[in-house]
Amino acid sequence: MSVSPLTRRRLAQFRANARGFYSLQIFMVLFIIALGANFIANDKPLIVSYDGGLYFPVFKAYPETVFGGEFETEADYRDQFVADLINAKGWMIWPLIRYSYDTINYNLTQPAPSPPTRDNIFGTDDQGRDVAARVIYGFRISVLFGLTLTLISSIIGVFAGAVQGYYGGKLDLSMQRVIEVWGSMPSLYILIIFSAMFVPGFWTLLLILLLFSWVSLVDVVRAEFLRTRNFDYVRAANALGVPNPVIMWRHVLPNAMVATLTFMPFILTGSITALTSLDFLGLGLPPGSPSLGELLAQGKNNLQAPWLGIAAFVSLALMLTLLTFIGEAVRDAFDPRKTSL
């Protein structure tokens, strides 16, 4: 597939921003690692060989009776009794961290939250759960939540801005007044109220945050459509009888997407920050979910365990810093002053 000269110049400009280019590489590595969290931090072995057969507990639950035990419930591979049964006729391959985000370590030598040890490299939280595992799973859910919210809010924001900018007139004025009133409302307090009213969950929080996140793109897209709709090629297409939706999609939207792509990394950063804030206040994801905001709250409530706050702060600071640098590089790549011949 051929790449246009403009696209090549934009890619070159993106690579020229070394800070953003390397930030993208680091972020992608961390994100890929987080996507494979089940294979890195889990309380189940990756592969179990028993009596000549191979089993994959990460993908399927096996009862204890499969390995010679007495109970029909799922095998607890961390139980020494089950481990001895398996090792007598086979072997197990464990992930790097032998804890999932909700696994409680009942063999702590100190009361929870316990400091970092060889078994729990980042220590445990106030319930005895491994902090390293919760950071990995929390990173994954934060990024996936932010990406989903950014994508949906961008689609809604682009659609609203496109309709306003292209058609203009009374429709534009009416929608502008509605957006101004909606944007002037105290969003944080409304988010807190809605979060307290409904049962917390991934999709519930997504819908609640979506109420306000789409507004940030409307003005930018509207301005691009207002400017582009008066271009000669748009007027020519309109004179030839091309339907308005086709003109908006093929001829006007590509110009507006430049501003949209420039803003998206910063919308992603704001989405992750909003989720973290709600989790910190106890109004976010359900209790027990791997959450960086909840880990920050634990660090605030357990000042005698600094590893909790440090782990959450470093994770969030690294994630948001990388995304900010990537956003700056994307902004430079789409800057016409830097990509023009």
DARAFEN-V993448 format. One record per residue. RES is the residue in three letters. PSI is psi in radians with two decimals (999 if undefined). NEAR is the number of other C-alpha atoms within 10 Angstrom. Layout:
RES,PSI,NEAR
RES,PSI,NEAR
This chain:
MET,2.21,3
SER,2.58,4
VAL,2.30,7
SER,2.71,9
PRO,-0.63,10
LEU,-0.72,14
THR,-0.70,13
ARG,-0.70,12
ARG,-0.66,17
ARG,-0.73,23
LEU,-0.71,16
ALA,-0.70,13
GLN,-0.63,21
PHE,-0.76,21
ARG,-0.51,16
ALA,-0.45,14
ASN,1.55,18
ALA,-0.67,14
ARG,-0.78,15
GLY,-0.65,22
PHE,-0.81,19
TYR,-0.52,15
SER,-0.69,22
LEU,-0.74,18
GLN,-0.77,13
ILE,-0.75,14
PHE,-0.72,18
MET,-0.68,12
VAL,-0.81,12
LEU,-0.68,16
PHE,-0.71,18
ILE,-0.70,11
ILE,-0.75,17
ALA,-0.63,21
LEU,-0.55,18
GLY,0.53,14
ALA,-0.61,23
ASN,-0.41,22
PHE,-0.09,20
ILE,-0.72,21
ALA,1.90,24
ASN,2.59,21
ASP,0.24,23
LYS,2.50,25
PRO,2.69,21
LEU,-0.78,18
ILE,2.41,17
VAL,2.21,21
SER,2.09,17
TYR,2.13,19
ASP,0.73,13
GLY,-0.08,7
GLY,2.69,8
LEU,2.38,13
TYR,2.60,17
PHE,1.45,16
PRO,-0.40,17
VAL,-0.54,15
PHE,-0.41,11
LYS,2.49,9
ALA,2.26,13
TYR,2.36,17
PRO,2.79,16
GLU,-0.47,18
THR,-0.41,14
VAL,-0.53,15
PHE,0.38,22
GLY,0.19,13
GLY,-2.99,15
GLU,-0.32,11
PHE,2.58,11
GLU,-0.12,11
THR,2.92,12
GLU,2.44,14
ALA,2.41,21
ASP,1.72,15
TYR,-0.30,20
ARG,-0.23,14
ASP,2.27,9
GLN,-0.59,10
PHE,-0.81,11
VAL,-0.71,18
ALA,-0.71,17
ASP,-0.67,14
LEU,-0.76,17
ILE,-0.77,21
ASN,-0.38,15
ALA,-0.50,12
LYS,0.28,13
GLY,-2.57,17
TRP,2.96,18
MET,2.50,19
ILE,2.03,12
TRP,2.70,19
PRO,3.01,18
LEU,-0.70,11
ILE,2.13,19
ARG,0.65,19
TYR,2.48,26
SER,-3.13,24
TYR,-0.40,24
ASP,0.18,18
THR,2.22,16
ILE,2.25,16
ASN,1.89,16
TYR,0.03,10
ASN,0.52,7
LEU,2.47,16
THR,-0.21,9
GLN,2.73,9
PRO,2.57,11
ALA,2.49,17
PRO,2.25,24
SER,2.61,22
PRO,2.93,20
PRO,2.42,16
THR,-3.13,12
ARG,-0.55,7
ASP,-0.70,14
ASN,1.64,21
ILE,-0.46,14
PHE,0.21,21
GLY,-3.00,24
THR,2.81,28
ASP,-2.94,23
ASP,-0.08,19
GLN,0.14,16
GLY,0.30,21
ARG,2.56,24
ASP,2.19,29
VAL,-0.68,28
ALA,-0.75,24
ALA,-0.71,27
ARG,-0.56,29
VAL,-0.76,23
ILE,-0.85,26
TYR,-0.65,25
GLY,-0.67,26
PHE,-0.77,26
ARG,-0.85,22
ILE,-0.56,20
SER,-0.80,22
VAL,-0.76,19
LEU,-0.70,16
PHE,-0.81,19
GLY,-0.73,22
LEU,-0.75,19
THR,-0.81,15
LEU,-0.70,24
THR,-0.75,24
LEU,-0.85,15
ILE,-0.78,16
SER,-0.58,25
SER,-0.70,24
ILE,-0.80,14
ILE,-0.78,17
GLY,-0.72,22
VAL,-0.73,25
PHE,-0.81,18
ALA,-0.78,21
GLY,-0.62,25
ALA,-0.76,27
VAL,-0.77,20
GLN,-0.88,25
GLY,-0.63,24
TYR,-0.78,25
TYR,-0.59,14
GLY,-2.68,16
GLY,-2.53,10
LYS,-0.59,10
LEU,-0.78,13
ASP,-0.80,18
LEU,-0.74,12
SER,-0.81,12
MET,-0.60,16
GLN,-0.73,17
ARG,-0.71,11
VAL,-0.76,10
ILE,-0.65,16
GLU,-0.74,11
VAL,-0.78,10
TRP,-0.69,14
GLY,-0.40,14
SER,-0.13,8
MET,2.60,11
PRO,1.59,9
SER,-0.68,15
LEU,-0.77,14
TYR,-0.67,10
ILE,-0.69,15
LEU,-0.72,19
ILE,-0.73,16
ILE,-0.83,12
PHE,-0.67,17
SER,-0.58,21
ALA,-0.42,13
MET,-0.62,10
PHE,2.74,12
VAL,2.17,13
PRO,2.55,17
GLY,2.92,16
PHE,-0.91,14
TRP,-0.55,13
THR,-0.83,16
LEU,-0.64,23
LEU,-0.78,19
LEU,-0.67,15
ILE,-0.81,16
LEU,-0.45,22
LEU,-0.38,18
LEU,-0.54,14
PHE,-0.39,18
SER,-0.45,25
TRP,-0.33,22
VAL,-0.50,21
SER,-0.43,16
LEU,-0.24,23
VAL,-0.87,23
ASP,-0.68,19
VAL,-0.84,20
VAL,-0.69,28
ARG,-0.78,25
ALA,-0.69,16
GLU,-0.71,22
PHE,-0.66,24
LEU,-0.66,19
ARG,-0.75,15
THR,-0.47,21
ARG,-0.31,19
ASN,0.05,11
PHE,2.71,12
ASP,-0.72,10
TYR,-0.49,14
VAL,-0.75,19
ARG,-0.65,15
ALA,-0.76,11
ALA,-0.68,15
ASN,-0.69,15
ALA,-0.54,10
LEU,-0.07,9
GLY,0.26,10
VAL,2.30,13
PRO,2.56,11
ASN,-0.77,13
PRO,-0.63,12
VAL,-0.74,13
ILE,-0.78,19
MET,-0.71,18
TRP,-0.76,11
ARG,-0.61,11
HIS,-0.53,17
VAL,-0.72,23
LEU,-0.71,20
PRO,-0.60,13
ASN,-0.67,15
ALA,-0.45,21
MET,-0.40,15
VAL,-0.86,18
ALA,-0.63,17
THR,-0.84,21
LEU,-0.54,15
THR,-0.62,20
PHE,-0.38,20
MET,-0.75,20
PRO,-0.59,25
PHE,-0.56,19
ILE,-0.68,25
LEU,-0.76,26
THR,-0.77,21
GLY,-0.60,16
SER,-0.76,24
ILE,-0.70,26
THR,-0.71,17
ALA,-0.76,20
LEU,-0.75,23
THR,-0.70,25
SER,-0.77,19
LEU,-0.69,19
ASP,-0.67,22
PHE,-0.63,20
LEU,-0.06,13
GLY,0.29,18
LEU,0.27,25
GLY,-2.19,26
LEU,2.76,24
PRO,2.65,14
PRO,2.41,13
GLY,-0.26,12
SER,2.59,18
PRO,1.91,24
SER,2.26,28
LEU,-0.57,30
GLY,-0.72,28
GLU,-0.60,25
LEU,-0.63,26
LEU,-0.71,23
ALA,-0.67,20
GLN,-0.69,20
GLY,-0.64,23
LYS,-0.66,15
ASN,-0.20,13
ASN,1.25,16
LEU,-0.34,11
GLN,-0.11,11
ALA,1.33,21
PRO,-0.34,15
TRP,-0.42,21
LEU,-0.93,29
GLY,-0.66,21
ILE,-0.78,15
ALA,-0.79,21
ALA,-0.75,26
PHE,-0.79,17
VAL,-0.72,11
SER,-0.85,17
LEU,-0.77,22
ALA,-0.75,12
LEU,-0.79,15
MET,-0.87,21
LEU,-0.61,20
THR,-0.78,15
LEU,-0.76,23
LEU,-0.65,21
THR,-0.76,18
PHE,-0.68,21
ILE,-0.72,26
GLY,-0.69,24
GLU,-0.69,20
ALA,-0.68,27
VAL,-0.71,25
ARG,-0.74,21
ASP,-0.63,20
ALA,-0.55,24
PHE,0.13,22
ASP,2.02,16
PRO,-0.44,13
ARG,-0.41,9
LYS,-0.32,12
THR,-0.05,18
SER,2.69,10
LEU,999,7
